[in-house]
């Protein structure tokens, strides 16, 4: 094993890639070589470090010094000053409230103390292209334990006791879902990882895959063993090149080590995975539309029942879970259900990964315990609202999630509490909006998205999204009356009860919460004025 006196971790998350992190990485490698210290300093491209709007971001260990907004020119200075002379470059150190994964004394907030990393435990720490580094962090230990020391029923019982619920929006108990498929009788069963993220501001699953692909591969092996499935598929949007490349590389590495294929760990169990690329339709995040797409058909949802657990891909029993859910499987099997229940609440155990975006100082990828309050997320993890503006609205759960007001700042972020407030955890996208924005303008944007992404299969969604978009547009142009509000409520309520899938059914969630929690601002528009001065 090679030993180095310093490690330079360059964030390789998609936002940092877009900001030019790879040119910075290459310049550091070049400068390190020119300085003659290539045998002393190791440069690694990692998964997402978290502060996505501060890229390119990098960390120098062992000090744990975080640098942000690093340019190619800065890279050479960091090498010359920090790595050669041992003097951190203060002007480039991260100046905000985010110490990120720093280990030094630069802890100016509770950012990292509040976060509890289960899913993201390796993200930003290891080289995601190295199976050796994953194994060095106890990777594949849980799969080995499950396949050689546990029965499939014991694996399922462990997951049921953990209380893990699906992190994709429906919150269905994961252990119970596996049990349905395990009990189904069939000559072939499948595991599908749903990595199709199509909502604005939703990118946690993509960054989990890019930062720690083996965690998901290991989780799918365990799920296959528990259910009797021998084949798995990871369905990824075709434009997510980094995710596809890293997962395919990880699958190949696992095959070469005998962790995929026949007789894994000498257990007699065989399982293999392949990647399926999606064409990029929002509705394909719905499990049956995803399955239709994988079968080569148009991505449209199926009428349920039957559910995929008993009749899924090509009519065979199929478990469909999203990336974050699957990434929890190996840690639970490795540490036990009681360990998992230490985090979160009694009914919503564990953690939740969010993409924190909008009018908040610290945007990016975070993982916090279930039950943390919205106020803590915004002001302690997120560092508050920029420019001294006032908080106005938070949309939880992505575009199909509810919109919460200042009165909800102390609401616990768990399944039950958010449901009572008319919202949901959903996709994990958390959009923060300050008082410079108009809620009607926000509603119009959301409705336009739903109208554009409706697959058109069922009439309530196809016609309803278009009509709702028109009504909200009328409010936006200060031409609506109370009868338009009543019509919008009636229409959205009908869509909720009669649409074929969650796209049409969930339109009412953001719309009703905006109507209910911001009624004064809606009334002002009916009276011909926009309090925010936007419309």
N, C-alpha and C positions, 0 to 999 in steps of 0.2 A: 504493500500500500504506500502511495506517495503521501508525504506530509508537506504542508505549505504553511508559511508563517502568516499569510493573509489570504482571505477569500473575498472576491468582489462579486456580489450577486447583482446582476442587472435584470430589472423587471422585464419579462417577456410577455406580459399581458397585452391583449389587443390594443388598448388605448396607448400604452407605451410604444408598441410597435408603430402605431400611426404617428406618434410623436418623434420617431426616429431613433429608438433605443438601439437598434441593431447597428447603426452607424457608430453610435457611441461605444457599444460593446467592441466592435472591430477596432476602433481607435485605441481603446484601453489595451486590447491584446497586442496591438502593434507597438504602443508606447512601452508596455511592460517588456516586450522582447528587446526593443531598442535600449532600454535601461539595463538590460542584462539580468533581470530578476524573474525571468519566466519560470525558473525552477523553484522560486519562492512564493509566487503569487498565482493563484488559480482564479480564472474568470469564468463565471457560470451564468448562463441565461436561465432564469427561474420562471415560475408562474407569477401570477399577479401579486404584488406586494400590498395592494390595498388602495393607496391614494391615487386614483386613476386620472385625475385632472392635473397632477403635478409631474407628469412624466416628461422625459425619461427619468425614472427613479432608480437609484442603486444604493446598495448597502455595502460597507466595507467592514468585514470582521477580521480580528476578534473584537474590535472596539464597538462595532454595531453603529457606526456613523452613517446617517442617512443623508444622501444628496438628492436633490430634486431639480427638475428643469435643467438637466445637464445637457450641454451641447457638446459637439465633437471637440471644439476648442477647449472646453472645460475638462474633458476627459484627460487630455495630456497634462493639464495642471494638477489634477488629482493624483495622477501617477507620480509626477515629479515631486510634489509636496508631501502628499500623504503616504504613498507607498514606498517612496525612496527615502524621504527625510523624516517621516513619522509625524508630520504636522498637518492635521486636518485642515481643509480649506474652509474657513468659517463662512466666507461669503456665499458658498454653494450649499451649506448645510440647510436642511429643510427648516424653514422659518415658521411654519404654521403650528397647529396644535397636534400634529401627528408625529409621534415618535416611531410610527409604523412598527417594524419588528426590531427596532433598535434595542440593544442591551445596555447601552451606556446610560449616563445620568440625565439624558435629555428627555425626561418624563414630565412634560408640562401639562398633562391632562390625565384623565382616567382611561384614555382611549384604549390602551391595551389591557388594563386591569379589568375593564368591563367585558371585553370580548372573551369568549370561551371558544377555543378552536378545536372542534372535532372533525368536521368536514374539511376545513382548511388547514389542518395540523401540519401538512407537508407543503402547502402551497406557499411559494416564496422562500422556501427553505432548501428544497432539493432541486436537482436538475431533472425536469419532468421527462427528459429523453433517456434517463438512466434507470434501468430496472435495478441495478446494483444499489443505487442510492435509496430507492424505495425499500428494498429488502433490508438495507442497513437501518431503516426506521421501523423495523418489525413488519415490513410489508410481506404479504402472503402467509404470515403466521396464523392469522385467523382462518384462512382457507385450509391450511394444513391441519389445524385443530379440528375444524368442522368435518373434513373428509375422512380423517383417520381416527377421531376419538368420539364423534357424535353421530347419532342417527339423524336422518332427515327430520323426523318428528321432533327431536330435541332442538335442532336449529330453529324450526318454526316456533316451538314453545318459547325459546329464548327471545325471539323477536316479538312475540306476543306479549311476554312479560315486560319487555322494555317500554312498551307503549308507543313505539315509533309509528308515526302516521305520515301518510304521503305528503311530500313537500311541494307537490305540484299544484295544489289548489283544493282538491276534493277532500284531503285530509283523511282518507280511508285508512284504517289500521293495516299496516304493511304485513304483519304476521298473518292476519286473517286472509288477506289477498293471496298470499303464498299457499295457505292451507286449502283454499278453494281449488287451486290448480293441482296441488299435490294429490287431492282426493279424486280428481277427474281421471277417468280411465281412457288412455289413448296411446297409440303407437309412437306418437311424437308430440313433444311439448316444447314451447319456446319461452325465452326471456327476451324482452325488448327494453332497451334503455331509451327513453324519450329525451333526446337532446335537441329537440326542435323548439327554439325560443324565438317568438316572433313579435312580442310586444315591445313598444318603445320603452327604453330604459331598463329592459330585462336582459341581463347577460351573465347572471351568476353561474348557471350551468356550463356555459361556454368557458368561463374562467376556471371553474373546477376541473373540467376536462383538460384544459390546456396546462393547468398547474400541477395536476396529479392524476394522470390517466390510469395508472395502475390501481389506484384506489377503487375506481369504478369497475375495472376488469375483475378485480378480486371479489367485489360485491356480487357481480353477476355469476361468477363461478359458484359462490355459496348459495345464491338463489337457485341456480340450476340444480345443484345437489339436493337442496331442500324439496324441490318440486318434482324432480325426475326429468327435467328438461336437459337436453343434450346440445342444443344450439341456442346461441344468443345473437342479437342484432343491436347495434347502436345506430339510431336514426339521427343523423346530424344534417343541419341545413348545408346545402352544397356550397354556399358562399363562405362558410366558416372554415377556411383553408387550414388555419393553424390547428384547430380542433381535430380535423380529419387526419392531418399528417401525424400529429402526436399520438392519437389513438391507434392509428394503423401501425405506427412504429412500436407502440407498447404491445399491441397484439402479437406482432412478429417476435418481439423479445420474449414474451411469455411462452410462445410456441417453442422457441429455441431452447428454453429452459425446462420444457415439459410441464409448464403450468397451465397450458391449454393443449387440448388434444386428447389422446387416449390415456387411460390409466393414470390420472393425475395423483401424485403423491403415492403411487402404488395402491390406490384405493379401489381400483377397478372402475372408477367413475370417469367418464369422458365428457368433455365439454369444449366447444369452440365458439368463437365470436367473429362476426364480420361487420363491416360498416356499410350502412345504406345511406345514400345521400338524398336529402329531400330537395324539392325545387323551390321551397320558400313560400309556403302558404300558411297564414296564421292558423287556419282551421286544422291543419295537420298536427298541431299540438294536442288536439283531441284524440284520444287513444284509438277510436275506431276509424277515424279519418286517416290517421297515421298508418294503420294496418291496411286500409284500402290503397293508400299510396304505395306501400311496400309490395303489395300484390300487383302493382303495375297499372292500377286503375286511377281514376280521378279521385283526389283526396276529398271525399265527402263522408260525413259521419253516418254510421249505421243506426238503425232503429234498435234500441235495447229494451228488454233482453232479446237474445242471449248476450251475456257479457263476455269479454275476452277471456276471463278466467276459465271458462269452459268451452268457448268457441271463438277463438281469436284468429291468429294468422293462419291462412289457408284452412280455416275451420277447426284448428287444433287448439287445445288449452294453452293460453298465453298469459304471462304476467307482464304488464306494462307499468314501469315506474320511471320517474324522472331521475336525472343525474344526482341531484342532492339526496334524494331518498336512498338511492343505491350506495352512495358514498358513506352513509351511516352504517351500513350492514356490517362491514368488517370490524370497525371499532366496537360495536355492540357484542359481536361474537367473541372478540378477543378479550373484552373487559367485563362482560356480563351485563344483564339487564339492570341490576341494582346500581352499577356505576353510571349507566346512562341516565337513570332516574334522579341522579344527584343534580342534574341540570334541568332548568325549566320549571314547570309547574306539575302538579299531580296529574292533571288531565292532558297537558301538553308538554310532555317531557322532552329534554334535549335542547338543541340550539336551532337557530334559524339564520340562514345566510341571506343577506340583503344586498341589493345594489342601491346605494344611497345617492340620489341625484337631485338636481334642481337647485333651489336657492339655499344652499347649505355650504358651510366653509369646507368641510372635509368630505368630498364626494368619493365614491369608490365602493370597493367590496369589503363587507364586514360580516362577522359572525358573532351573534350575541345569544345569550340564553333566552329561551321562551319566557315570556312574562315580564321582560324588561319594559319600562314605560316608553311611550312615544317621546316624552320630554327628554328622557335620558339618551335616547338614540339621537335626537336632533341636537341637543345642547352639550352633551358630554362626549359622545362618540363623534357626532357630526360637527362639533365646534361652533354651533349656533348659526344664525342667519347673517349673511354678509352685509356690510354697509350700514349696520344699525337698523335695518328694516325690521318690521314686525312680522312674526309668523302669521300666516293666514290659513293655509290648508295643507294637509298631507294626504296624498292618495296612497293607500296601502294595497299591495297585491296586484300591482300592474294596472293596465288600462281598464280591466274588468273589475277592479277593486273599488271600494268605497272611498269617499272623500270626507275626511275628518276635519273638524274645526278646532279652534283654540280650547274649546270646552273639553276636548278629548285628549289633551296633552298628557294627562296622567293615566290614561287607559293602558292596562297591561297588554303587551303584544303577544297574545296567544289566541288559539282558535276560538274559544268560547267568548272571550271579551270582545274581540273584534266583530264576531257575528252579532252580538247583542247591539253593537253600535252600527250595524248595517253594513259592515265591511268584511274583509277577509285577509288572511296572510297571502293567499294566492301565489303568484309567481315570484314573490320576494322583491319585486321592484317597489321602492319607496321614494315617491316623488314629493319634495318639499317645495312649497310655493309661498312667496312673501306677499306683503300687502300692496305691491305694485301691480299685481295681476287681477284680472276680472274672472270670477268663477264662471260666468256665462261664456266668456271666450274660451275658458278651459273646457267646458262642456261641449262647445261646438267642435273643438279639436278632437275630443274623444269620439263624438258621434261620427265625425268624418272618417275616423279610423275604422270604426265598426262597419260603416256603410261600404268602405272600400274593401274590407277583408271578408265580408259575408260571401260564402261560397255560392249562395243563391239557390241551394237545393230546396229549402222549405220556404213557403210563402211568408210566414210571420216574420222571419229574419230578413229575407230579401226585401220585402216591401216595407217592413217596420223600421229597419235602420234608415232607409231613405226618407221615410216620412218624419221620423224623429229628428233627423238632421235638418230637415226643412223647418220644423217647428222651433228648434233651438236657434236656428239662423234668424227666425223672425224675432225671437227674444233679443238676440244679439243686435239686431237693427232697430231695437226699441219700438217695434210695431206689434208686439203681442199683447194679449189680454189674459185675464184669468181663465177664460174658457180654453185657451191654448195650453195652459199648464195642466188643466184637468184632462184634456185630450192626450197630452204627452204621458201623463200618469196611467191613463186607461190603456193606451197603446203598449207602453212598456210592460205593464202588468200582464197584458194578454200575451206578449212575446215570451215573458218568463214562464208562463204555464203551457205554451203550445209550441215553442221552437224546438227543433230536433236536437240541438246540442247546446253546449254551454255558451257559445258565442251569442246567440240570440237570447238565451235565458238570462245572461248576466248583464245585459245592457242597462237593465233597471237599477243595478247596484250603484254605479257612479251617478246616474241621473237622479235617483231618488235621494241619495245622500246630499247631493248638491241642493236639491229643492228643499230638503228638510233642515239641513244644518246651516244653510246660507239663505234662508227665506227672506231676510231683510234686503239682501242685495238683489234677489230675484224680483221682489216687489218694486224696488227702485227702478228696475228696467221696465217693468210694466207701466210705471209712472213717467217713463220717458227720459231717464237719466242713468248713467253708469257711474257709480261711486268711485271706481278706480280710474275713470277717464280713459278707458281703453276702447269701449264700443262707440 
